[in-house]
Amino acid sequence: MWPDTQVVFVGYKIKATSFLRHRALRNTIQPLLFSLEEAEPKSKGITSSSVDLSPERIILAGYSRCLYCQNGYSKVVSLFRRPLDAIDPKRLNISVDPVENFQGTKFRVTSLSYFPYIDNRLNSEEPGRTVTILDSLDKRILDTLTGHANFTFEATAPPDMIPGYLSSNGSWNGMMLDIAELGADFSTCITINPDRLKILDKVRTCETDWICIVSPQPRVLPRYLVITRTFAADVWIYLLVTIMIWGVCLWALQRTESRLSGEGSESLSESILYGWAAIVDHPPEPPSNLVGQMMVGWLQSY
């Protein structure tokens, strides 16, 4: 079960140890057991019909588990023991002191080198080999935590020397296999993804400095720095209308001149396309007739 899962038992005091120290609750921070007990047990020969079940003679007792109170091991502790009719639910204390001292517990750590966050040196080439964590960011964090929380650790490297990935058949490898099979209590730094979060919980041991890059919005460059600049929408519309009118006028004037001179003239589409070609850097050859030359000259000067 996850550490935040709330587990409550109701039963006999004699079952407190087997319940609260069950392997299924190894990750549960504070399981609880409530038990009803008789204030002054009578002789063993009494029958159930003679037991006094009045509220003043019934004791409500609460028990929980302290994870590292017994030289680094868990043990069952009593939270309270009061008569049933004297209990105030608002003042009832059912919390165990937070885990701040691990009483010298030796934890198992799975680790891979990922400099500068973690740097390891293999102590041997055998399976399940231990490693020595060299000076690195995670090593300094671990040294600080061991001093404050009073615990030690032994670091090992996974046999395949990989962080660990979920295969198609649902099995893990690498460091994640050590975590999944309880071969390690925790790991050094490892990248979090949705699959890994299903079997582990992340721990932040230091604050993260969030960096936000702020820059002004891009502005229009001045004319002396602009190599090319597109026209605005109204300029394009104005240019389109102008070229269309110019092309129609060129076609009409050349058609009139051709009727007078008997020479052929260009079509309407050719006149309009000629107008677009005349405003680029490499315009086509100007028309041979005087009317066309005057129209092209006016357009280019425009």
C-alpha positions in Angstrom: 0.0 0.0 0.0 1.1 3.6 -0.5 2.4 5.6 2.5 -0.7 7.9 2.4 -3.2 5.0 2.6 -5.1 5.1 5.9 -5.5 1.6 7.4 -7.6 1.0 10.6 -8.2 -2.3 12.3 -10.7 -3.2 15.0 -9.8 -6.2 17.0 -8.0 -7.7 20.0 -4.8 -6.4 21.5 -3.2 -9.8 21.1 -3.5 -9.4 17.4 -1.9 -5.9 17.3 1.6 -7.1 16.4 0.5 -9.5 13.7 -1.8 -6.9 12.1 0.3 -3.7 12.4 3.6 -5.3 11.4 2.1 -7.3 8.5 4.3 -7.2 5.3 1.5 -5.8 3.3 1.7 -2.6 5.4 5.5 -2.1 5.1 5.0 1.2 3.2 2.1 2.5 5.4 3.3 5.2 7.7 0.7 4.9 10.5 -1.7 1.9 10.6 -4.1 2.0 13.5 -5.8 -0.7 15.7 -8.6 0.0 18.1 -9.4 -2.6 20.8 -12.1 -2.8 23.4 -10.8 -4.2 26.7 -12.3 -4.8 30.1 -11.0 -2.4 32.8 -10.3 -5.1 35.4 -10.2 -8.6 34.0 -12.0 -11.1 36.2 -11.1 -14.7 36.9 -10.7 -17.0 34.0 -13.6 -19.2 35.1 -16.3 -16.6 34.5 -18.9 -17.0 31.8 -19.6 -14.5 29.1 -23.0 -13.8 30.6 -21.4 -12.5 33.8 -19.0 -10.0 32.0 -19.8 -6.3 32.9 -20.2 -4.4 29.6 -21.1 -1.1 31.1 -19.3 1.9 29.5 -17.4 2.8 32.6 -15.8 -0.7 32.7 -15.0 -0.9 29.0 -11.6 0.5 28.0 -10.9 1.8 24.4 -7.3 1.3 23.5 -5.5 2.5 20.4 -2.3 1.1 19.0 -0.1 2.0 16.1 3.4 1.1 14.7 6.5 3.1 15.1 8.7 2.4 12.2 12.2 2.7 13.6 11.7 2.9 17.4 13.3 -0.4 18.2 17.0 0.0 17.2 16.0 0.7 13.6 13.1 -1.8 13.5 9.4 -1.3 13.8 7.4 -2.0 17.0 3.9 -1.6 18.2 3.3 1.4 20.5 0.2 2.3 22.6 -1.4 5.6 21.7 -4.1 5.8 24.4 -6.1 3.7 26.9 -9.2 5.3 28.4 -12.6 4.3 29.6 -15.2 4.4 26.8 -17.4 6.9 28.5 -14.5 9.3 29.2 -13.3 9.7 25.6 -13.6 13.0 23.9 -13.1 12.4 20.1 -11.9 16.0 19.6 -9.1 15.6 22.0 -8.1 12.1 21.1 -4.5 11.9 20.0 -4.0 9.1 17.5 -0.8 10.3 15.8 2.7 8.9 16.1 5.7 11.2 16.1 6.9 11.8 12.5 9.9 9.9 11.3 12.9 12.2 12.0 15.3 9.7 13.5 15.9 6.3 11.8 17.9 5.0 14.7 20.9 4.0 12.6 18.8 1.9 10.1 20.9 0.7 7.1 19.0 1.3 3.8 19.7 -0.3 0.5 20.2 2.1 -2.4 20.3 1.3 -6.1 22.5 3.7 -8.1 23.9 4.4 -11.6 26.4 7.0 -12.6 24.9 10.1 -14.1 27.5 12.8 -13.6 27.4 15.5 -12.2 24.3 14.3 -10.3 25.8 11.0 -9.2 29.2 9.4 -9.8 29.9 5.8 -8.8 32.9 3.4 -8.7 32.3 -0.3 -8.9 33.8 -2.3 -6.1 33.7 -5.6 -8.0 32.4 -7.3 -11.2 30.1 -9.8 -9.5 26.3 -9.7 -9.7 24.7 -7.5 -7.0 28.0 -5.6 -6.8 28.3 -2.7 -4.4 29.5 0.7 -5.5 31.2 3.6 -3.8 29.4 6.8 -4.4 32.0 9.5 -5.2 31.7 13.2 -4.7 28.7 14.4 -6.6 25.4 16.2 -6.1 23.5 13.2 -4.8 26.4 12.1 -2.6 26.4 15.5 -0.8 22.6 15.3 -0.4 22.9 11.8 1.1 25.7 12.9 3.5 23.5 15.7 4.7 20.4 13.4 5.2 22.4 10.7 7.0 23.7 13.3 9.5 20.2 14.8 10.1 18.1 11.6 10.1 20.6 9.1 11.6 20.8 6.4 9.0 23.4 4.6 6.9 23.2 3.1 3.4 24.8 0.6 1.1 24.7 1.3 -2.6 24.6 -1.3 -5.3 24.4 -1.2 -9.1 21.9 -3.2 -11.2 23.4 -6.1 -13.1 22.4 -4.8 -16.5 23.6 -1.2 -15.7 20.5 0.6 -17.0 17.9 2.8 -15.3 15.0 0.4 -16.0 12.2 0.1 -18.5 8.9 -1.6 -18.6 8.8 -4.5 -21.1 5.7 -5.6 -23.1 5.1 -8.5 -20.7 4.9 -6.1 -17.7 8.3 -6.9 -16.2 11.0 -4.4 -15.2 14.8 -4.3 -15.6 17.7 -2.3 -14.3 17.3 0.0 -11.3 13.5 -0.3 -11.5 13.7 -4.0 -11.0 15.5 -3.5 -7.7 12.7 -1.1 -6.6 9.9 -3.4 -7.8 11.3 -6.5 -6.1 12.1 -4.7 -2.9 15.8 -5.2 -3.5 16.4 -1.5 -2.7 14.7 1.0 -0.4 15.3 3.9 -2.7 17.4 5.0 -5.6 19.6 7.9 -6.6 18.4 10.3 -9.3 16.3 8.7 -12.0 14.0 10.3 -14.7 10.3 10.1 -13.9 7.8 8.9 -16.4 4.2 7.6 -16.1 5.2 3.9 -16.0 7.8 4.4 -13.3 5.4 6.4 -11.1 3.1 3.4 -10.9 5.6 1.6 -8.6 7.7 4.4 -7.0 7.2 7.8 -5.4 9.4 10.8 -6.1 11.2 12.7 -3.4 12.5 16.2 -3.8 15.5 16.8 -1.6 16.4 20.3 -2.8 14.6 23.3 -4.2 14.5 23.9 -7.9 15.4 27.4 -9.3 12.9 28.1 -12.0 14.4 30.1 -14.9 12.2 32.2 -17.1 13.7 34.0 -20.1 12.0 37.3 -20.7 12.5 39.1 -24.0 10.7 42.0 -25.7 8.2 41.3 -28.5 9.8 41.5 -32.0 9.3 44.9 -33.6 9.4 46.1 -37.2 13.0 46.8 -38.3 13.9 50.2 -39.6 14.1 50.7 -43.3 17.9 50.8 -43.4 18.1 47.3 -41.8 15.3 45.7 -43.9 16.4 43.7 -46.9 12.9 42.9 -48.0 9.6 44.0 -46.6 6.1 42.8 -47.7 3.3 45.2 -48.5 0.4 45.7 -46.3 -3.0 44.3 -47.3 -4.4 47.6 -48.4 -1.3 48.2 -50.6 -1.7 44.8 -52.3 -5.3 45.6 -53.0 -4.5 49.0 -54.4 -1.7 47.5 -56.6 -3.9 44.7 -57.8 -6.7 47.2 -58.9 -4.1 49.5 -60.5 -2.5 46.7 -62.6 -5.9 45.4 -63.7 -7.0 48.8 -64.8 -3.6 49.4 -66.5 -3.7 46.1 -68.3 -7.3 46.8 -69.6 -6.2 50.2 -70.8 -3.1 48.9 -72.5 -5.2 46.2 -74.3 -7.8 48.7 -75.4 -5.3 51.2 -76.7 -3.3 48.6 -78.5 -6.4 47.1 -80.0 -7.5 50.5 -81.3 -4.0 51.2 -82.8 -4.0 47.7 -84.4 -7.3 48.4 -86.2 -5.9 51.6 -87.5 -2.5 50.2 -88.6 -3.7 46.7 -89.5 -1.1 45.1 -87.2 -1.9 42.4 -84.6 -2.3 43.1 -80.9 -1.9 41.2 -77.7 -4.8 39.6 -75.8 -6.3 40.9 -72.6 -4.6 38.3 -70.4 -1.2 39.0 -72.0 -1.6 42.7 -71.3 -2.5 42.2 -67.6 0.4 39.7 -67.1 2.7 42.2 -68.9 1.7 44.8 -66.3 2.8 42.5 -63.4 6.0 41.7 -65.2 6.7 45.4 -65.7 7.0 46.2 -62.0 9.6 43.5 -61.1 13.3 43.9 -61.2 13.7 42.4 -64.7 10.7 43.5 -66.8 10.2 42.1 -70.3 11.1 44.0 -73.5 8.9 47.1 -74.0 6.3 47.0 -76.7 7.3 48.1 -80.2 4.4 50.5 -80.7 4.4 54.0 -79.2 1.2 53.5 -77.2 2.6 50.5 -75.4 5.9 52.2 -74.6 4.1 55.2 -73.1 1.9 53.0 -70.9 5.0 51.0 -69.7 6.8 54.2 -68.9 3.9 55.6 -67.0 3.6 52.4 -64.9 7.3 52.2 -64.0 7.3 55.8 -63.0 4.2 55.3 -60.9 
